Amino acid sequence: MTRTARTRRAPRSARRSGPRLARLAALLVAAVAGATATAAPAGAAPPTDGWSCRAQSLDVNSGPLEVVLDPILDPIEGLLRTGEDGTQCVTNGATPLGGALAQVTTQLAPLGIDLGALSATTTIDATKVPRLQAPASTSRVAGLRISVAGAELVSVSALEARASATCAAGAAQYASSYDIGDVAVFGQSVDLTGPVQTITDPLMPLGPIVRLTPGHEVKTADGVARTALRVEVLEGITPVEVKLLDVSLAIASVNDHGTPCAIPAPPTVGVPSTTSARSLTAAVTPPAGRTIARCSFALTPLSGGGARTIAGTWANGACTASVPRDVAPGTYRTTVNAVTDGADPGEATSAPADLRIGYPGLGEVTLSGRNVGATLVLAQGTTLTSCTITVKPAGGSPVALPGKVADGRCSVDLPRAQYPPGTYDVTIDAVASDGSTDRVSKQIVLTGPQVGDPVAIGPLVVFPVAPGSGATITECTATAAPVGGTPRSVQTYIDPGTSSCTAGLPPEQFPPGEYDVEITIKDSNGDATTSRKRVTIVALGGAGGNGGANGGGGTGATGGKTQGQVAAERLICEKRRLSILDVRRSTSGVRVTGVAESALVGKRVSIRVARRGASTRQAGTATVRKDGTFSATVPAPAKRYLATSFALRYSATSGSASSRSVRLTRRTNITSSSLTSGKIKIAGRVSAPYPRRGTAVRVRIQTGCTSYRTVATVDTTRTGRFTAIFDPPADGSAAFYRVETRVPSRKGGPSRSRSFSLDRLVAGR
């Protein structure tokens, strides 16, 4: 740039701007100090083999104003970018404050930089290895205005810069682009589709000069940076170039560090060969520091047809595989593929070899229920001439049975009358139309349904059961009778895995005592077994209603039931295999506890939640403990779902077993329970609205599946709180307690609606 020099005294306003800017700098630094302390992007260590990203909306080089403006602009610029040079890319990283802080710069005088909206983001797929992560940076600016001493120099409607990287053939490939909206300088529209432009105000020839550089790109071997627009304001009266202001807008860059695009070294794979008619092998050597994660053989028949992939096993420097018998005999073009371990595995495929594989034959002998047989494999163009199955019982004589061919299987059904449960040697012979033969043999064991010794858990009597060969338990019936009494049918539950059949003896019909329980099971083979055992049934609910009518009396009694036993009794009352015992809010979420039948011990239970009008969703999981109980703390629901009108409900499922749903929010709640110094203490609260004169609450102990007995009555306080202290059951048994009261539907109204808490299980000694 050349221009005739002219001496011009700086305007008075300019001479006074220094002190004014200094005062303003102090105010602005204090204004943004709090924001920079919390919102500035955290630095990250440079990646050793990865990508770094940077997206910045505003970068100001203040020229002669640097001393005054840098303390203000530096913290602002730090808040308007995501990522630092050389730091790792962030998945969906974004500037924390956006355009809000940009308005601060409008208070700079005589300099004004006003940006209506800002956005700086970086993205990367961190779930993938570096060469597949596709990092990218994007920076946007909208509504830009730059002015000096109140006079607008430049305005731009929108700016955007983009930078990205991908890997191709082991090398990084970089790309960048930009967009610029409507631009005006000194109030006149400017076309920036061309190169750098230097513009002077036609009304002020000796005034400031504006230089615009659109879409500046810097591409190196390890990265790319793109600036959508660079604005430079130059002093117009000096013979040499004096830069008053240098602003870069919408900057995006991506760089690599180390070798993120490097392709991992592949394993060395030899040509496959056969070691027997249906055994394949190939030498496979992994690169240094790696092992082989998986290998497989691909077989393509030369006679035509699709390829077949067979999984292999890598050990001792070789990949081996057995060809299934359902692969027809013939010549196959065979290759072996091997993949190394690690997040970014190497892979290699061998040269092909034409191998002759297989022969006409039979698969392994299998038993399905009472059907014994094997799958047929025949050579191309042949048919089955004969199929014979010879069955020999232990210590008996062999019997040849004609085999039946259906769906490619040669088999025969073994009648129950001739072949009772026991051990048998089975031989299958097949003859093909081309004269080829094959024989397979195996010992099989036919079993009938079996019943083990029962375990009594309160009123639950659990019988371990097992079906016959290849079958499942289809029926389970049971009767119970007092010793010497008349049998009565009882409810039974079959475990889906056929590991147990549970009989329930309701306390109302079967009080504590000894009973003869007879159980009959039948399996899908049609076989049935009956077993009769004597069991002892314990009382339900401690004092239960059999004595202890005073609601307590001493704590030194022995022989009472534990909390686990009482909890197990709940299953019979609910006629379910799973039961939710308690649901309550805690400081860390919602605590759900329950009990399951013994067949579910060790299995996973899904805790589910649903609100009115919506389907259930899984909130957490738990594992059934050895004592049959389970518990889990699941995330707390949103506050808007805690109102009673939403009826938020929790339930539990495990396989086909499910519990009843239990409501979380109630008008009446037990907040704590304990056994201290021989007394049970239960505290709780009734939520508003309250009756005019308070209300009474009754604490009741469960004495049967549907029966309760009052053990204490107390009044609530003005805030609905209550505390009851009373004696435990006389025999020291644990028991379920609930609190009942009546509540009004409106403030100050009479107590009309019955309300009760969830049952709370409390130890008795």
C-alpha positions in Angstrom: 0.0 0.0 0.0 1.3 3.5 -0.9 -0.2 6.8 0.1 1.2 10.4 0.3 2.1 11.2 3.9 0.1 13.9 5.6 0.6 15.1 9.2 -2.7 15.1 11.0 -3.3 15.8 14.7 -5.2 13.0 16.3 -8.8 14.0 17.3 -9.3 15.0 20.9 -11.6 12.0 21.4 -8.8 9.7 20.3 -6.3 11.5 22.7 -8.6 10.8 25.6 -9.4 7.2 24.7 -6.4 5.8 26.4 -7.4 6.6 30.0 -11.0 5.7 29.3 -10.1 2.3 27.9 -7.9 1.6 30.8 -10.8 2.2 33.2 -13.1 0.2 31.1 -10.5 -2.7 30.9 -10.5 -3.0 34.7 -14.3 -3.2 34.8 -14.6 -5.8 32.0 -11.8 -8.0 33.4 -13.8 -8.1 36.7 -17.0 -8.8 34.8 -15.7 -11.9 33.0 -13.5 -13.2 35.8 -16.2 -15.3 37.3 -17.2 -16.8 33.9 -13.7 -17.6 33.0 -13.1 -19.4 36.3 -15.9 -21.9 35.6 -16.6 -21.9 31.9 -13.2 -21.8 30.2 -12.6 -25.1 28.4 -10.4 -27.5 30.4 -7.1 -28.3 28.8 -6.2 -31.8 27.8 -2.9 -33.6 27.2 -1.8 -33.7 23.6 -2.7 -37.1 22.1 0.3 -39.4 21.2 -1.6 -41.2 18.5 -4.8 -39.2 17.7 -6.3 -35.9 16.7 -6.5 -32.4 18.0 -9.3 -30.0 17.1 -9.9 -26.3 17.6 -12.9 -24.2 16.7 -12.8 -20.4 17.6 -15.4 -17.8 16.9 -13.2 -14.7 17.5 -9.5 -14.0 17.6 -8.4 -10.4 18.0 -5.0 -9.0 17.5 -5.4 -5.4 18.8 -2.4 -3.8 17.3 -1.4 -0.5 19.0 -4.3 -1.0 21.5 -2.8 -4.3 22.6 -1.7 -3.1 26.1 -5.2 -1.8 27.0 -7.4 -4.3 25.1 -5.5 -7.6 25.7 -6.6 -8.0 29.4 -10.2 -7.7 28.2 -10.1 -9.6 24.9 -7.9 -12.6 26.0 -10.5 -14.0 28.5 -13.3 -13.3 26.1 -11.5 -15.2 23.3 -10.8 -18.1 25.6 -14.5 -18.5 26.3 -15.4 -18.4 22.6 -13.3 -21.4 21.5 -13.4 -25.1 22.1 -10.1 -26.9 22.2 -6.6 -25.7 22.4 -3.8 -26.1 19.9 -2.5 -29.7 20.3 -5.2 -31.0 22.7 -7.4 -33.9 22.0 -10.7 -33.5 20.1 -13.8 -33.6 22.2 -16.9 -35.5 21.3 -19.6 -32.8 20.6 -17.4 -30.2 22.3 -18.9 -26.7 22.3 -18.1 -23.3 23.6 -19.8 -22.9 27.0 -21.1 -19.3 26.7 -21.6 -18.6 23.0 -22.8 -15.2 21.9 -23.6 -14.0 25.5 -20.1 -12.9 26.1 -19.7 -11.4 22.7 -21.9 -8.5 23.7 -19.3 -7.5 26.3 -17.1 -6.3 23.4 -19.6 -3.7 22.4 -18.6 -1.6 25.4 -15.1 -1.2 24.1 -14.5 2.4 22.9 -13.4 3.7 20.5 -13.3 0.0 19.3 -16.6 -1.9 18.9 -16.9 -5.6 18.0 -20.5 -6.8 18.1 -21.4 -10.4 17.3 -25.1 -11.4 17.5 -24.5 -15.2 17.8 -21.5 -17.5 18.1 -21.0 -21.2 17.8 -17.8 -23.2 18.0 -18.0 -27.0 18.1 -15.8 -30.0 17.6 -16.9 -33.6 17.0 -15.1 -37.0 17.0 -16.4 -40.6 17.3 -14.4 -41.5 20.3 -15.9 -45.0 20.4 -13.8 -46.0 17.4 -10.1 -46.4 16.9 -8.2 -43.2 15.8 -8.2 -44.1 12.1 -12.0 -44.3 12.1 -12.8 -41.3 14.3 -13.4 -38.7 11.6 -12.6 -35.5 13.6 -14.2 -32.2 12.6 -14.4 -28.6 13.7 -17.0 -26.0 12.9 -17.1 -22.3 13.8 -20.0 -19.9 13.1 -20.5 -16.2 13.6 -23.7 -14.2 12.8 -24.6 -10.5 13.0 -21.0 -9.2 13.0 -20.3 -5.5 13.2 -16.9 -3.7 13.7 -16.8 0.0 14.4 -14.2 2.6 15.4 -15.1 5.7 17.3 -18.8 5.0 16.7 -18.5 4.7 12.9 -19.3 1.3 11.5 -16.6 -0.1 9.3 -17.6 -3.7 8.5 -20.8 -5.7 8.9 -21.3 -9.4 7.9 -24.6 -11.3 8.2 -23.0 -14.8 8.7 -19.7 -16.6 8.6 -18.8 -20.3 8.9 -15.6 -22.3 8.7 -15.2 -26.0 8.6 -12.2 -28.4 8.9 -12.1 -32.2 9.0 -9.9 -35.2 8.6 -10.2 -38.8 7.4 -7.8 -41.7 6.9 -7.2 -43.3 3.5 -4.6 -45.9 2.7 -2.9 -45.3 6.0 -2.5 -41.6 5.6 -4.5 -38.6 6.9 -6.6 -36.7 4.3 -7.6 -33.1 5.3 -10.4 -30.9 4.0 -11.7 -27.5 4.8 -14.4 -25.1 3.5 -16.0 -21.8 4.4 -19.1 -19.7 3.8 -19.6 -15.9 4.0 -22.9 -14.1 3.9 -23.7 -10.5 3.0 -20.7 -8.2 3.6 -20.7 -4.4 3.8 -17.7 -2.0 4.3 -18.3 1.7 5.1 -22.0 0.9 4.4 -21.4 -0.3 0.9 -22.0 -4.0 -0.2 -18.8 -5.9 -1.0 -18.4 -9.1 -3.1 -16.0 -11.4 -1.4 -16.1 -14.2 -3.8 -12.7 -13.1 -5.1 -9.2 -12.6 -3.4 -8.1 -10.1 -0.7 -9.7 -6.7 -1.0 -8.5 -3.4 0.4 -11.2 -0.7 0.8 -11.1 3.0 1.6 -14.1 5.1 2.8 -14.9 7.3 -0.2 -16.1 10.0 2.1 -12.9 9.9 4.2 -10.0 9.3 1.8 -7.5 9.8 4.7 -9.6 7.8 7.2 -9.1 4.1 8.1 -8.5 1.5 5.5 -10.2 -2.0 5.7 -8.5 -5.1 4.3 -10.6 -8.3 4.0 -9.1 -11.7 3.5 -11.8 -14.4 2.9 -11.4 -18.1 3.4 -7.7 -18.2 4.3 -6.5 -21.8 4.5 -3.3 -23.1 5.9 -2.7 -26.8 5.1 0.4 -28.7 6.4 1.4 -32.3 6.4 -0.2 -32.8 9.8 -3.3 -30.6 9.6 -5.4 -27.9 8.2 -6.8 -24.6 9.4 -9.4 -22.4 7.8 -10.4 -18.8 8.7 -13.7 -17.7 7.2 -12.8 -14.0 7.3 -9.9 -11.9 8.4 -10.6 -8.2 9.0 -7.7 -5.7 9.3 -8.2 -2.0 10.1 -5.2 0.1 9.0 -4.3 3.7 9.8 -4.8 5.8 6.7 -2.6 8.8 7.3 0.8 7.1 7.8 3.3 6.4 5.0 3.9 3.0 6.3 1.3 0.3 7.2 0.1 0.7 10.7 -2.4 -1.9 11.8 -5.0 -0.6 14.3 -7.0 -3.9 14.5 -6.6 -7.5 13.2 -9.7 -9.7 13.7 -9.9 -13.3 12.5 -13.5 -14.7 12.6 -14.8 -18.3 12.4 -11.6 -20.3 12.7 -11.6 -24.2 12.4 -8.6 -26.5 12.5 -7.8 -30.2 12.8 -4.4 -31.8 13.2 -2.9 -35.2 13.7 -0.4 -36.3 16.3 1.7 -39.5 15.9 0.3 -41.9 13.4 -3.5 -42.1 13.9 -4.1 -43.4 10.4 -1.5 -46.2 10.6 -2.9 -49.6 9.5 -2.0 -52.3 12.0 0.3 -55.1 11.0 -1.5 -58.2 9.7 -0.8 -61.7 10.8 1.1 -64.1 8.6 -1.2 -66.8 7.2 -0.1 -70.0 5.5 -2.0 -72.0 2.8 -4.6 -74.3 4.4 -4.5 -78.1 4.1 -6.3 -81.2 5.5 -5.2 -83.5 8.2 -8.1 -85.9 7.8 -11.3 -86.1 5.8 -13.0 -83.4 7.8 -10.1 -81.6 9.6 -8.5 -78.4 8.3 -5.3 -76.6 9.4 -3.2 -73.6 8.5 -0.1 -72.0 10.0 -0.9 -68.5 11.4 1.7 -66.2 13.0 0.6 -63.0 14.7 2.8 -59.8 14.5 5.0 -59.0 17.5 3.1 -58.2 20.7 -0.3 -59.5 19.4 -2.3 -62.7 19.5 -4.9 -64.1 17.2 -8.4 -63.2 18.3 -10.2 -65.4 15.8 -9.7 -67.4 12.6 -12.0 -69.1 10.2 -12.0 -71.2 7.0 -14.0 -70.3 3.9 -15.1 -73.2 1.7 -16.4 -72.5 -1.8 -17.5 -75.6 -3.8 -15.8 -75.9 -7.2 -19.1 -77.4 -8.5 -20.8 -74.1 -7.8 -22.6 -72.6 -4.9 -22.1 -70.1 -2.1 -19.2 -70.1 0.3 -19.4 -71.6 3.7 -17.4 -70.1 6.7 -16.3 -72.4 9.5 -15.0 -71.0 12.7 -11.6 -72.2 13.7 -9.5 -72.4 16.8 -6.0 -70.8 17.0 -3.4 -72.5 19.2 0.3 -73.3 19.0 0.8 -71.3 15.8 -1.9 -72.9 13.8 -5.6 -72.4 13.1 -7.6 -75.7 13.0 -11.3 -76.5 12.4 -13.5 -79.6 12.0 -15.8 -79.6 9.0 -19.4 -80.3 10.0 -21.0 -83.4 8.6 -23.6 -81.3 6.9 -21.0 -80.1 4.5 -21.4 -82.3 1.4 -18.4 -84.2 0.2 -16.5 -82.6 -2.7 -13.7 -80.4 -3.7 -13.6 -76.9 -2.2 -11.5 -73.8 -2.8 -10.4 -73.1 0.7 -8.9 -70.0 2.3 -8.1 -69.2 5.9 -8.7 -65.7 7.5 -7.1 -64.6 10.7 -7.7 -61.4 12.8 -5.4 -60.1 15.6 -6.7 -58.9 19.0 -6.9 -55.3 20.2 -9.1 -52.3 19.5 -7.6 -51.9 16.0 -7.0 -55.4 14.8 -4.9 -56.5 11.8 -6.4 -59.0 9.3 -5.0 -61.3 6.6 -6.4 -64.0 4.3 -4.3 -66.8 2.9 -3.8 -67.9 -0.7 -6.4 -70.4 -1.8 -6.0 -74.2 -1.9 -8.3 -76.7 -3.7 -9.1 -79.4 -1.1 -11.2 -82.6 -1.2 -13.3 -82.6 2.0 -15.8 -85.0 3.5 -17.5 -88.2 2.5 -21.1 -89.6 2.6 -22.0 -90.0 6.3 -24.0 -89.4 9.3 -23.9 -86.7 11.9 -23.6 -87.4 15.7 -26.3 -89.5 17.4 -28.8 -87.2 19.2 -31.7 -87.8 21.5 -34.8 -85.6 21.3 -37.4 -86.8 23.8 -37.7 -90.4 22.9 -36.6 -89.9 19.3 -33.0 -91.1 18.6 -31.3 -90.6 15.3 -28.7 -88.7 13.3 -28.6 -86.2 10.4 -27.8 -87.6 7.0 -25.1 -86.2 4.7 -25.1 -87.7 1.2 -22.8 -87.2 -1.7 -24.1 -85.1 -4.6 -26.3 -87.2 -6.9 -26.9 -90.0 -4.4 -29.9 -91.2 -2.4 -30.3 -93.2 0.8 -30.8 -96.9 0.2 -31.3 -98.0 3.8 -31.0 -96.7 7.4 -31.0 -99.1 10.4 -30.9 -98.2 14.1 -29.6 -100.8 16.5 -30.5 -100.3 20.2 -28.9 -102.4 22.9 -29.9 -102.1 26.6 -27.2 -102.5 29.3 -26.8 -106.3 29.8 -29.4 -107.1 27.1 -29.5 -108.1 23.5 -29.4 -105.6 20.6 -32.6 -105.0 18.6 -32.4 -103.6 15.0 -35.1 -101.1 14.2 -35.8 -99.8 10.7 -35.0 -96.1 10.6 -37.4 -93.5 9.2 -36.0 -90.7 7.1 -37.6 -87.3 7.4 -36.2 -83.8 7.0 -32.7 -85.2 6.3 -32.7 -87.2 9.6 -32.6 -90.9 10.1 -34.4 -91.7 13.4 -36.8 -93.9 15.3 -39.1 -93.4 18.3 -38.4 -95.6 21.3 -41.7 -96.8 22.8 -41.9 -96.4 26.6 -43.1 -100.0 27.1 -40.1 -101.6 25.5 -37.5 -99.0 26.5 -38.0 -97.8 30.1 -35.5 -95.2 31.5 -32.0 -96.6 31.4 -28.7 -96.7 29.5 -28.6 -97.9 25.9 -25.9 -98.3 23.2 -27.1 -96.9 19.8 -25.6 -97.7 16.4 -26.9 -96.1 13.2 -26.0 -97.6 9.8 -26.7 -95.8 6.5 -26.2 -97.0 2.9 -26.3 -94.6 -0.1 -27.3 -95.4 -3.7 -23.6 -95.2 -4.8 -22.7 -98.0 -2.4 -21.0 -95.8 0.2 -21.8 -96.4 3.8 -21.3 -94.8 7.2 -21.8 -95.8 10.8 -22.0 -93.8 14.0 -22.4 -95.0 17.6 -23.1 -93.4 20.9 -24.3 -94.4 24.3 -27.5 -92.6 25.4 -29.4 -92.4 28.7 -33.2 -92.4 28.8 -34.4 -90.8 31.9 -37.9 -90.3 33.4 -39.1 -87.4 35.5 -37.6 -87.3 39.0 -38.5 -85.6 42.3 -36.0 -84.7 45.0 -36.4 -84.1 48.8 -38.4 -81.0 49.5 -37.3 -77.9 51.4 -39.9 -76.1 53.5 -39.6 -72.3 53.7 -42.5 -71.1 55.8 -45.7 -72.3 54.0 -43.7 -72.9 50.8 -42.7 -76.5 50.0 -40.1 -76.6 47.2 -39.5 -79.9 45.4 -36.5 -80.1 43.1 -37.6 -81.8 39.9 -36.1 -83.0 36.7 -37.9 -84.1 33.5 -37.1 -87.2 31.4 -34.7 -87.3 28.4 -35.0 -84.2 26.2 -38.3 -83.2 27.8 -39.7 -80.5 30.0 -42.0 -80.6 33.0 -45.5 -80.0 31.8 -47.6 -80.7 34.8 -47.2 -80.4 38.6 -50.0 -81.2 41.0 -49.9 -81.6 44.8 -52.0 -82.5 47.8 -51.4 -81.9 51.5 -52.9 -83.6 54.5 -52.3 -83.5 58.2 -50.7 -86.7 59.4 -53.5 -89.3 59.2 -55.9 -86.7 57.8 -57.7 -86.1 54.5 -55.6 -84.8 51.5 -56.5 -81.4 50.1 -55.3 -80.0 46.7 -52.9 -77.0 47.0 -51.6 -74.4 44.6 -48.3 -75.2 42.7 -45.9 -73.2 40.6 -43.4 -74.7 38.0 -40.1 -73.1 37.4 -39.7 -72.4 33.6 -36.3 -74.2 33.7 -38.0 -77.2 35.3 -35.6 -77.1 38.2 -38.3 -77.0 40.9 -42.0 -77.3 41.6 -43.3 -75.3 44.6 -46.4 -76.1 46.6 -48.0 -73.4 48.7 -49.9 -74.2 51.9 -52.0 -71.1 52.8 -51.9 -70.5 56.6 -55.6 -70.1 56.8 -56.1 -73.8 55.7 -52.8 -75.3 56.9 -51.9 -74.0 60.4 -48.4 -74.9 61.8 -47.8 -78.6 62.0 -46.7 -81.7 60.2 -48.2 -82.6 56.8 -47.8 -85.3 54.2 -47.3 -83.6 50.9 -47.7 -85.7 47.7 -46.5 -84.3 44.4 -47.1 -85.7 40.9 -45.1 -84.4 37.9 -45.4 -85.2 34.2 -43.0 -84.4 31.4 -43.4 -83.7 27.7 -42.5 -87.4 27.0 -45.7 -88.4 28.7 -43.8 -90.0 31.7 -45.1 -89.3 35.2 -43.7 -89.6 38.7 -45.3 -89.3 42.1 -43.4 -88.6 45.4 -44.8 -88.3 49.0 -42.8 -86.5 51.7 -43.6 -85.4 55.3 -42.8 -81.7 55.9 -43.2 -79.3 58.8 -45.0 -76.0 58.3 -44.1 -73.0 60.4 -46.5 -70.2 61.6 -47.2 -67.1 59.5 -46.6 -63.6 61.0 -45.0 -64.5 64.4 -47.8 -64.4 67.0 -50.2 -64.7 64.1 -53.4 -64.9 66.0 -52.4 -68.2 67.7 -51.8 -66.9 71.2 -50.2 -63.5 71.8 -53.5 -61.7 71.6 -52.2 -58.9 73.8 -49.9 -57.9 70.9 -46.6 -58.8 72.6 -45.2 -59.9 75.8 -41.5 -60.6 76.3 -38.7 -60.8 73.8 -36.8 -63.8 75.2 -38.9 -66.4 73.4 -37.1 -68.6 70.9 -38.2 -70.6 67.9 -39.6 -67.6 66.0 -39.2 -67.0 62.3 -36.5 -64.9 60.7 -37.2 -62.0 58.3 -36.2 -64.2 55.3 -38.8 -66.9 56.3 -41.6 -64.4 56.7 -40.7 -62.7 53.5 -40.9 -66.0 51.6 -44.4 -66.5 53.0 -45.5 -63.5 51.0 -45.1 -65.5 47.8 -47.9 -67.9 48.8 -50.2 -65.0 49.8 -49.7 -63.3 46.4 -49.7 -66.6 44.4 -46.6 -65.3 42.6 -43.0 -66.4 42.2 -41.7 -62.9 42.8 -42.9 -60.2 45.3 -42.0 -56.6 45.9 -41.7 -56.1 49.7 -40.9 -52.4 49.9 -40.3 -49.4 47.6 -39.1 -46.2 49.3 -37.2 -43.0 48.3 -33.6 -42.6 49.5 -30.9 -40.0 49.2 -29.4 -41.9 46.2 -32.6 -42.8 44.4 -35.4 -45.4 45.0 -34.7 -48.5 47.0 -36.6 -51.6 45.9 -36.5 -54.8 48.0 -38.3 -58.1 47.3 -38.3 -61.9 47.6 -38.2 -64.7 45.0 -38.8 -68.4 45.1 -35.8 -70.7 45.6 -35.7 -71.7 42.0 -34.7 -68.1 41.1 -31.7 -67.9 43.4 -28.7 -66.5 41.6 -30.9 -65.3 38.7 -31.2 -61.7 37.5 -34.3 -59.7 38.3 -35.3 -56.7 36.3 -36.7 -53.7 38.3 -39.2 -51.9 36.1 -41.1 -48.7 36.6 -44.2 -47.2 34.9 -46.3 -44.1 35.3 -50.0 -43.8 34.5 -50.7 -44.1 30.8 -47.2 -45.2 29.8 -45.5 -48.6 29.3 -43.0 -50.0 31.7 -39.3 -49.5 31.3 -36.3 -51.1 33.0 -34.9 -48.9 35.9 -32.3 -51.4 37.2 -31.4 -55.0 38.0 -30.7 -57.1 41.0 -29.6 -60.7 41.7 -31.6 -63.1 43.9 -29.5 -63.9 47.0 -29.2 -67.4 48.6 -31.9 -66.5 51.1 -34.3 -65.6 48.3 -34.2 -61.9 48.8 -33.1 -59.2 46.3 -32.7 -55.4 46.4 -31.5 -52.6 44.2 -31.3 -48.8 44.3 -32.6 -47.4 41.0 -32.4 -43.8 39.8 -34.9 -41.4 41.3 -37.8 -40.3 39.0 -38.2 -36.7 38.0 -39.9 -34.5 40.6 -43.0 -34.0 38.4 -43.7 -37.7 38.7 -43.7 -37.9 42.5 -47.3 -36.6 42.9 -49.8 -39.2 44.0 -51.9 -38.5 41.0 -49.2 -39.9 38.7 -49.3 -43.3 40.5 -45.7 -44.2 39.7 -45.4 -47.9 40.1 -42.5 -50.4 40.4 -42.4 -54.1 39.7 -40.0 -57.0 39.2 -39.6 -59.6 36.5 -37.3 -62.6 36.0 -38.0 -64.7 32.9 -41.7 -65.5 33.0 -42.0 -64.7 36.7 -43.4 -61.2 37.6 -44.4 -59.4 40.8 -47.4 -57.2 41.4 -46.7 -53.5 40.8 -46.2 -51.3 43.9 -47.0 -47.6 44.0 -44.1 -45.3 45.2 -46.0 -42.2 46.4 -48.7 -42.7 49.0 -50.6 -40.4 51.4 -49.5 -42.6 54.3 -45.9 -43.7 54.7 -43.7 -45.5 57.2 -40.4 -43.5 57.3 -38.5 -45.7 59.7 -38.7 -48.9 61.7 -36.5 -50.5 64.3 -36.2 -53.0 67.2 -34.4 -51.4 70.1 -34.3 -52.5 73.8 -37.1 -55.1 73.2 -39.5 -52.6 71.7 -40.5 -52.0 68.1 -40.6 -48.4 67.0 -42.4 -47.4 63.8 -42.4 -43.8 62.7 -44.1 -42.3 59.7 -46.0 -39.4 58.2 -49.4 -38.7 56.6 -49.1 -36.1 53.9 -51.4 -33.0 53.5 -54.2 -32.1 53.3 -54.9 -32.8 57.0 -58.3 -33.1 58.8 -59.3 -30.2 61.1 -58.6 -32.1 64.3 -55.8 -34.4 63.3 -56.3 -38.1 62.7 -55.6 -41.4 64.4 -53.4 -44.0 62.8 -53.4 -47.7 63.6 -50.3 -50.0 63.4 -51.3 -53.5 62.4 -49.4 -56.8 62.2 -50.1 -59.3 59.5 -51.7 -62.5 60.8 -52.7 -64.2 57.6 -52.7 -63.6 53.9 -55.5 -61.1 54.1 -55.9 -60.6 57.9 -54.2 -58.0 60.2 -54.4 -57.3 63.9 -54.0 -53.8 65.5 -51.0 -53.6 67.9 -50.9 -49.8 68.5 -53.0 -46.7 67.9 -51.5 -43.2 67.9 -52.4 -39.7 66.8 -50.6 -37.6 64.2 -49.1 -34.2 65.0 -50.2 -31.0 63.2 -47.7 -31.8 60.4 -49.0 -35.4 60.0 -46.1 -37.1 61.7 -46.6 -40.1 64.1 -44.5 -42.5 66.2 -45.7 -45.8 67.7 -43.7 -47.9 70.2 -45.0 -51.4 71.1 -44.0 -55.0 72.0 -42.8 -57.5 69.4 -44.5 -60.9 68.9 -44.1 -63.1 72.0 -42.1 -65.8 70.1 -39.7 -63.2 68.7 -40.7 -63.7 65.1 -40.3 -61.2 62.4 -43.5 -59.9 60.9 -45.0 -57.5 58.4 -46.6 -54.3 59.8 -48.7 -51.6 58.1 -50.1 -48.3 59.1 -53.8 -47.4 58.4 -55.7 -44.2 58.8 -58.4 -42.0 57.1 -57.5 -38.9 55.2 -59.5 -36.0 53.8 -59.5 -35.2 50.1 -59.3 -31.4 50.8 -57.7 -29.2 53.4 -59.7 -29.1 56.6 -62.2 -31.6 55.4 -63.4 -34.6 57.4 -61.4 -37.8 57.3 -63.2 -40.0 54.8 -60.8 -41.9 52.5 -59.0 -44.9 53.8 -55.2 -44.8 53.4 -52.6 -47.3 54.3 -48.8 -47.7 53.9 -46.8 -50.4 52.3 -46.2 -53.4 54.6 -42.8 -53.0 56.4 -40.9 -56.2 57.5 -39.5 -55.8 61.0 -37.4 -58.2 63.0 -38.9 -59.6 66.2 -35.8 -60.2 68.2 
